[in-house]
Amino acid sequence: MLAHLPSSAGALQLFAGILLFTQQLTPSTSIATPPPPSSDSPALLAPRDLHNPLISKKLHAKRLDITAIVDSLSHAVNTPTVYISTIIYGAHTVTDPSVLARCTDYAHTQETFTVGNEFFGGDPSYGERKWVFIAYTVGVWDDTKGKGKGQLRYTVGWENDQRILGDYHIVSTSPAAGGLLNTDGGEEGEGGGVRLYAIAYGGKLINDAETVQRIAGYARSGAVFTVGNTLFGVDPEVGSRKYGVIAYKCGKGEEEMKYFVAWEDERRTLGKWEC
């Protein structure tokens, strides 16, 4: 998890309020007893001088500077912070701190990035067409747990796709993000159930009820299944070899998110034996 930059929304709002207040003060306004006016004091300017384009331009520029600062502070106060949780690219989990930092920067600046080897730090599956799965939180930092706390979101995209991370643009998110389904499978000592949070396959987020129930059934029983179009109920990229990603938690009290990742045609299990 990336280190976070703590900020005080209250302090920023107070500072913004002070700047707005000072913007409204006239040049001759003073809290204490004003000193004798100087020869260049605005109070001694003739009416025609007050309409001098050069003087008006300077005063207008100062107001614009203050307005820009206030707008910037307001954006900082009202902009949710994005915390990258997991990046899976080419069926491999990205752990390079520089890549995680890059994604965080792009999320905060709302810049568009191109999905590909260069952006994600290498080619983990040479010769295969790849897509990315990014799980992140939009909210605040939880010091007690050492991670972001807020709404879970997921963004996916194939190589060369253009994507934006964050809370201010439309992104691909599961409509039931944060708790797709609690399978309630297993007894004590056998997993105690699996909570499905996100299902993605071939660069597509899957949330139709039939597929969710199918995968939940395998999680409950611990039966072996084959990763592929039949399991996920769709072929989102005809002709390309695909892999699936399932985000889940074990048991009712488990906080750690786990990620099932497997290529098409692999034989795997989920849930009962993994938890």
C-alpha positions as CSV (number, residue, x, y, z in Angstrom):
1,M,0.0,0.0,0.0
2,L,1.3,3.4,-0.9
3,A,2.1,6.0,1.7
4,H,-0.6,8.6,2.0
5,L,-0.5,12.3,2.3
6,P,-2.6,13.4,5.3
7,S,-4.6,16.6,4.9
8,S,-7.1,18.5,7.0
9,A,-10.2,19.5,5.1
10,G,-11.3,21.7,7.9
11,A,-8.0,23.7,7.9
12,L,-8.2,24.2,4.1
13,Q,-11.8,25.4,4.3
14,L,-10.8,27.9,7.1
15,F,-7.9,29.2,5.0
16,A,-10.2,29.5,1.9
17,G,-12.7,31.5,4.0
18,I,-10.0,33.9,5.2
19,L,-8.8,34.5,1.7
20,L,-12.3,35.2,0.5
21,F,-12.8,37.7,3.4
22,T,-9.5,39.5,2.6
23,Q,-10.5,39.7,-1.1
24,Q,-13.6,41.7,-0.1
25,L,-11.6,44.3,1.9
26,T,-11.0,47.7,0.2
27,P,-7.4,48.9,0.0
28,S,-8.1,51.6,2.7
29,T,-9.7,49.1,5.2
30,S,-7.7,48.4,8.3
31,I,-8.3,46.5,11.5
32,A,-6.1,48.8,13.6
33,T,-5.8,52.6,13.4
34,P,-4.7,53.4,9.8
35,P,-1.3,55.2,9.2
36,P,-1.3,58.5,7.5
37,P,-2.0,58.0,3.8
38,S,1.0,58.2,1.5
39,S,1.1,60.0,-1.8
40,D,0.4,56.8,-3.7
41,S,-2.5,55.6,-1.5
42,P,-5.6,54.7,-3.4
43,A,-7.5,56.9,-1.0
44,L,-5.8,60.0,-2.4
45,L,-6.2,59.0,-6.1
46,A,-8.4,61.3,-8.1
47,P,-11.6,59.8,-9.5
48,R,-10.0,59.7,-13.0
49,D,-7.0,57.8,-11.6
50,L,-9.3,55.1,-10.2
51,H,-10.4,54.4,-13.7
52,N,-6.8,54.3,-15.0
53,P,-6.6,51.0,-17.1
54,L,-3.1,50.2,-15.6
55,I,-4.3,50.5,-12.0
56,S,-7.6,48.6,-12.7
57,K,-5.6,45.9,-14.4
58,K,-3.3,45.4,-11.4
59,L,-6.2,45.3,-8.9
60,H,-8.1,42.8,-11.2
61,A,-5.0,40.6,-11.4
62,K,-4.7,40.5,-7.6
63,R,-8.3,39.4,-7.3
64,L,-7.8,36.7,-10.0
65,D,-4.7,35.4,-8.1
66,I,-6.7,35.1,-4.9
67,T,-9.7,33.5,-6.7
68,A,-7.3,30.9,-8.2
69,I,-5.9,30.1,-4.8
70,V,-9.4,29.7,-3.3
71,D,-10.5,27.5,-6.3
72,S,-7.5,25.3,-5.8
73,L,-8.1,24.9,-2.1
74,S,-11.7,24.2,-2.7
75,H,-10.8,21.5,-5.2
76,A,-8.4,20.0,-2.7
77,V,-11.1,20.0,0.0
78,N,-13.8,18.5,-2.1
79,T,-11.7,16.0,-4.1
80,P,-11.8,12.4,-2.7
81,T,-8.5,10.7,-2.4
82,V,-7.9,7.6,-4.5
83,Y,-6.0,4.7,-2.9
84,I,-4.7,1.9,-5.3
85,S,-5.5,-1.5,-3.8
86,T,-4.4,-4.0,-6.4
87,I,-3.2,-3.9,-10.1
88,I,-3.4,-7.2,-12.1
89,Y,-1.9,-6.9,-15.6
90,G,-1.2,-9.8,-17.8
91,A,-2.5,-12.2,-15.1
92,H,0.3,-11.0,-12.8
93,T,-0.1,-8.8,-9.7
94,V,1.9,-5.6,-10.1
95,T,4.0,-4.8,-7.0
96,D,6.5,-2.3,-8.4
97,P,6.2,0.8,-6.2
98,S,7.0,3.1,-9.1
99,V,4.0,1.7,-11.0
100,L,1.7,2.0,-8.0
101,A,2.9,5.6,-7.5
102,R,2.3,6.4,-11.2
103,C,-1.3,5.1,-11.1
104,T,-2.0,7.1,-7.9
105,D,-0.6,10.3,-9.6
106,Y,-2.8,9.7,-12.6
107,A,-5.8,9.1,-10.4
108,H,-5.3,12.4,-8.5
109,T,-4.6,14.5,-11.6
110,Q,-7.3,12.8,-13.7
111,E,-5.0,12.3,-16.6
112,T,-5.8,9.7,-19.3
113,F,-3.3,6.8,-19.6
114,T,-2.8,4.1,-22.2
115,V,-3.0,0.5,-21.0
116,G,0.2,-1.3,-21.9
117,N,3.6,-2.7,-21.0
118,E,5.2,0.8,-20.8
119,F,2.7,2.1,-18.3
120,F,2.6,-1.0,-16.1
121,G,6.3,-1.6,-16.0
122,G,6.9,-4.5,-18.4
123,D,5.5,-7.5,-20.3
124,P,4.5,-10.2,-17.8
125,S,3.0,-12.5,-20.4
126,Y,5.1,-12.2,-23.6
127,G,3.2,-13.0,-26.8
128,E,-0.2,-12.8,-25.1
129,R,-2.7,-9.9,-25.5
130,K,-3.2,-8.4,-22.0
131,W,-5.7,-6.4,-20.1
132,V,-5.6,-4.7,-16.7
133,F,-7.7,-5.0,-13.6
134,I,-7.3,-2.2,-11.1
135,A,-9.0,-2.2,-7.7
136,Y,-9.0,1.0,-5.7
137,T,-10.8,2.9,-3.0
138,V,-12.2,6.4,-3.2
139,G,-12.4,7.8,0.4
140,V,-10.1,8.5,3.3
141,W,-7.1,6.8,4.9
142,D,-7.7,4.4,7.8
143,D,-4.7,4.6,10.1
144,T,-5.9,1.6,12.2
145,K,-5.9,-0.7,9.1
146,G,-3.1,1.0,7.1
147,K,-5.2,1.3,3.9
148,G,-7.8,3.4,2.2
149,K,-11.4,3.3,3.5
150,G,-14.3,4.1,1.3
151,Q,-16.2,2.9,-1.8
152,L,-14.5,0.1,-3.7
153,R,-14.2,0.6,-7.4
154,Y,-12.8,-1.4,-10.3
155,T,-11.4,-0.3,-13.7
156,V,-10.5,-2.7,-16.5
157,G,-9.1,-2.2,-20.0
158,W,-7.3,-4.0,-22.8
159,E,-3.9,-3.0,-24.2
160,N,-4.0,0.3,-26.0
161,D,-7.3,1.3,-24.3
162,Q,-7.5,4.8,-22.9
163,R,-8.5,4.9,-19.3
164,I,-9.0,7.5,-16.4
165,L,-8.9,6.5,-12.7
166,G,-10.8,8.3,-10.0
167,D,-14.2,9.4,-8.9
168,Y,-14.9,12.2,-11.3
169,H,-15.4,10.4,-14.6
170,I,-17.5,7.4,-15.6
171,V,-15.5,4.3,-14.9
172,S,-16.3,0.6,-15.1
173,T,-17.6,-0.4,-11.7
174,S,-19.6,-3.3,-10.5
175,P,-23.1,-2.1,-9.5
176,A,-22.8,-4.3,-6.4
177,A,-19.2,-3.3,-5.6
178,G,-18.4,-4.0,-2.0
179,G,-20.4,-7.2,-1.7
180,L,-21.6,-8.9,-4.8
181,L,-22.7,-12.0,-2.9
182,N,-22.1,-13.8,0.3
183,T,-22.1,-17.5,-0.5
184,D,-22.6,-18.6,3.1
185,G,-20.8,-21.8,2.2
186,G,-18.7,-24.1,4.5
187,E,-18.7,-24.9,8.1
188,E,-16.4,-23.7,10.9
189,G,-12.9,-24.7,9.8
190,E,-13.9,-25.1,6.2
191,G,-13.9,-21.4,5.2
192,G,-17.1,-20.2,6.7
193,G,-18.3,-18.7,3.4
194,V,-16.9,-16.5,0.6
195,R,-18.0,-13.0,-0.2
196,L,-17.6,-12.1,-3.9
197,Y,-16.7,-8.5,-4.5
198,A,-15.9,-8.4,-8.2
199,I,-15.7,-10.7,-11.2
200,A,-13.9,-9.8,-14.4
201,Y,-13.0,-11.8,-17.5
202,G,-11.3,-10.8,-20.7
203,G,-11.3,-7.1,-19.9
204,K,-15.0,-7.1,-18.9
205,L,-16.6,-6.7,-15.5
206,I,-19.2,-9.5,-15.0
207,N,-22.2,-8.9,-12.8
208,D,-25.2,-10.8,-14.3
209,A,-27.0,-12.8,-11.7
210,E,-26.6,-16.2,-13.5
211,T,-22.8,-16.0,-13.6
212,V,-22.6,-14.7,-10.0
213,Q,-24.7,-17.6,-8.8
214,R,-22.7,-20.1,-10.9
215,I,-19.4,-19.0,-9.4
216,A,-20.9,-18.8,-5.9
217,G,-22.0,-22.4,-6.3
218,Y,-18.4,-23.5,-7.0
219,A,-17.2,-21.4,-4.0
220,R,-19.8,-23.2,-1.7
221,S,-18.9,-26.7,-2.9
222,G,-15.2,-26.3,-3.5
223,A,-15.7,-28.3,-6.7
224,V,-13.2,-28.0,-9.6
225,F,-14.2,-25.9,-12.5
226,T,-12.7,-24.9,-15.9
227,V,-11.9,-21.2,-16.4
228,G,-13.4,-20.0,-19.7
229,N,-16.4,-18.6,-21.6
230,T,-18.8,-21.1,-20.1
231,L,-17.9,-20.3,-16.5
232,F,-18.1,-16.5,-17.0
233,G,-21.1,-16.7,-19.4
234,V,-19.5,-14.6,-22.1
235,D,-16.7,-14.4,-24.7
236,P,-15.8,-10.7,-24.4
237,E,-12.9,-10.8,-26.8
238,V,-13.3,-13.5,-29.5
239,G,-10.1,-15.0,-30.7
240,S,-8.0,-13.8,-27.8
241,R,-6.8,-16.1,-25.0
242,K,-8.3,-14.7,-21.8
243,Y,-7.9,-14.9,-18.0
244,G,-10.4,-14.3,-15.2
245,V,-10.1,-12.3,-12.0
246,I,-12.3,-12.7,-8.9
247,A,-12.0,-10.5,-5.9
248,Y,-13.3,-12.1,-2.7
249,K,-13.0,-12.3,1.1
250,C,-13.1,-15.4,3.3
251,G,-15.5,-15.7,6.2
252,K,-17.6,-12.9,7.8
253,G,-14.8,-11.3,9.8
254,E,-12.0,-11.4,7.1
255,E,-10.7,-8.0,6.1
256,E,-8.1,-9.0,3.5
257,M,-9.2,-9.0,-0.1
258,K,-8.0,-12.0,-2.1
259,Y,-7.7,-12.3,-5.8
260,F,-8.3,-15.4,-7.9
261,V,-6.4,-15.1,-11.2
262,A,-6.4,-17.9,-13.8
263,W,-6.0,-18.3,-17.6
264,E,-8.6,-19.8,-19.9
265,D,-8.8,-23.7,-19.8
266,E,-7.1,-23.9,-16.4
267,R,-8.7,-26.3,-13.9
268,R,-9.2,-24.5,-10.5
269,T,-11.1,-24.3,-7.3
270,L,-12.4,-21.3,-5.4
271,G,-13.4,-20.6,-1.8
272,K,-13.7,-23.7,0.3
273,W,-10.1,-24.9,-0.1
274,E,-8.6,-21.4,-0.4
275,C,-10.0,-20.0,2.7
